[in-house]
Amino acid sequence: MAELTNGIPETLSPADENPARLWSRLYALQQEDVLLGAGTPSHPDGDRATSGTGIVQGHAYSVLKLVQADEHKLVCVRNPWGTGEWTGDWSDSSPLWTKRLKNLCGITGFGDDGLFWMEWNDFLAEFDDVYVCRNYFASKDWQSALVEGEWAGESANGYDADAAQSP
């Protein structure tokens, strides 16, 4: 995320944090438009193996939203592949969704789009890292400029053959 946004990255380990305090911290960061992500642990059979509930192992996900809806703490997560979703409680087909809870979470429909919801404790059980990326360039303290142009020619890939051959 830091490479894409020029933001300041931080990795949090849910195992090292108090779950209620981590929820409060991430919920507050969300209000500041901080980018959030989460990573799953590697699997002995190799990355891309999936858990019994559809979560890809050794994979990074986007955390799109945290919602406190009634007594439920729910996390909206997206698989960047656009497919493959959580199949446990609060999944697209879960009977736990009521019209009221869908409204509180801003859900207008479900689909096989890689976007899914999880209860906070399930999220903590599946993900071993939470990624935080503060985009300080979006704050009023920073100024930025956009220069439009094109980097073309032989050295556009960042490799200059002439410079590499010189002593």
Rosetta blueprint (number, residue, H / E / L):
1 M L
2 A H
3 E H
4 L H
5 T H
6 N L
7 G L
8 I E
9 P E
10 E E
11 T E
12 L E
13 S L
14 P H
15 A H
16 D H
17 E L
18 N L
19 P H
20 A H
21 R H
22 L H
23 W H
24 S H
25 R H
26 L H
27 Y H
28 A H
29 L H
30 Q H
31 Q H
32 E L
33 D L
34 V L
35 L E
36 L E
37 G E
38 A E
39 G E
40 T L
41 P L
42 S L
43 H L
44 P L
45 D L
46 G L
47 D L
48 R L
49 A L
50 T E
51 S L
52 G L
53 T L
54 G L
55 I L
56 V E
57 Q L
58 G L
59 H L
60 A E
61 Y E
62 S E
63 V E
64 L E
65 K E
66 L E
67 V E
68 Q E
69 A E
70 D L
71 E L
72 H E
73 K E
74 L E
75 V E
76 C E
77 V E
78 R E
79 N L
80 P L
81 W L
82 G L
83 T L
84 G L
85 E L
86 W L
87 T L
88 G L
89 D L
90 W L
91 S L
92 D L
93 S L
94 S L
95 P L
96 L L
97 W L
98 T L
99 K H
100 R H
101 L H
102 K H
103 N H
104 L H
105 C H
106 G L
107 I L
108 T L
109 G L
110 F L
111 G L
112 D L
113 D L
114 G L
115 L E
116 F E
117 W E
118 M E
119 E E
120 W H
121 N H
122 D H
123 F H
124 L H
125 A H
126 E H
127 F L
128 D L
129 D E
130 V E
131 Y E
132 V E
133 C E
134 R E
135 N L
136 Y H
137 F H
138 A H
139 S L
140 K L
141 D L
142 W L
143 Q L
144 S L
145 A L
146 L L
147 V L
148 E L
149 G L
150 E L
151 W L
152 A L
153 G L
154 E H
155 S H
156 A H
157 N H
158 G L
159 Y L
160 D L
161 A H
162 D H
163 A H
164 A H
165 Q H
166 S L
167 P L
